[in-house]
Amino acid sequence: MQRYLANTAWATFMDEMSNPDNWLNWGMVLVKIVVILAAAGIAKRIVRRAITHMIADRQNRRIQYDPRRAKTMGKLIGNVSGYTINFIALLLIIDQFGYSLMPLLAGAGVLGLAIGFGAQNLVRDVITGFFIIFEDQFGVGDVIMVNGQKGTVEEIGLRVTKLRIWTGEIHIIPNGAIGEVTNFSVNNSIGVTDISIAYESDIDKALQVIKETAMKVKEMNENVVGDPDVLGVQSLGASEVIIRVLTECKPNTQFAVGRQMNAELKKALDQAGIEIPYPRLVTLQRKDEPAHSG
């Protein structure tokens, strides 16, 4: 039986090869296949170059991505694009042999629909992760607040983002669950320092000491990017006069600068003899009179 089928196939092949018209048809098919393969190769090369330029452009922007992450993203997008181009080329080649593509496309559509229904969350996470990376929403090392959690971005993946909060825990957040994001690493921060002095103190002298000390902190701390602005008397409290100082700092450094500012102001005011008020408790003790004998 096998020999019969082999002989029949060989005879059919020889009949096809003996017909000159078939030679021309097969030649045209071969030429079309070569053109399709060449076009696919050119398309993949163009896509690779476009991805390379796009990633290089992203790395030159404000947010600097992890080079390994950028390389991984480039490979991922390149692979997906390559598979898509190869699939289209395969369909075109199959079409050259006279096979109908409609059943194949219909089957692929049904399969894609089934996968889409079964992996909606995964697809949403991946799409959101793609746009997070390529829209410069935030990058690795940025301090952000998302879903009520504030921390440093440790990793941005296509499916999840890892956020390290200040106590060290790592929060793994699906990208599809990320809503409103506050990025503290985009622009310079403003540090606000309120210093209290006693009503009995000389206001003008206190303002001069505070200005000199604030400029000293600027020279000491490289995170201060502008001259501190001593606004003056901010408010009058029950037992103190409050003077406010604004300091422009590098992103997310205002708290450290504020702590240093408080320490230096305390030292300077003490040396200048300017009192920083604090609550006092005055106790009055009444001495009972001795009882008179009747």
Secondary structure, DSSP 4 states (H G I P E B T S, - for coil): -HHHHHHHHHHHHHHHHH-HHHHHHHHHHHHHHHHHHHHHHHHHHHHHHHHHHHHHHHHTSSSPPPHHHHHHHHHHHHHHHHHHHHHHHHHHHHHHTT--SHHHHHHHHHHHHHHHHHTHHHHHHHHHHHHHHHTTS--TT-EEEETTEEEEEEEE-SSEEEEEETTS-EEEEEGGG--SEEETTSS-EEEEEEEEE-TTS-HHHHHHHHHHHHHHHHHH-TTB-S--EEEEEEEE-SS-EEEEEEEEESTT-HHHHHHHHHHHHHHHHHHTT------------PPPPPPPP-
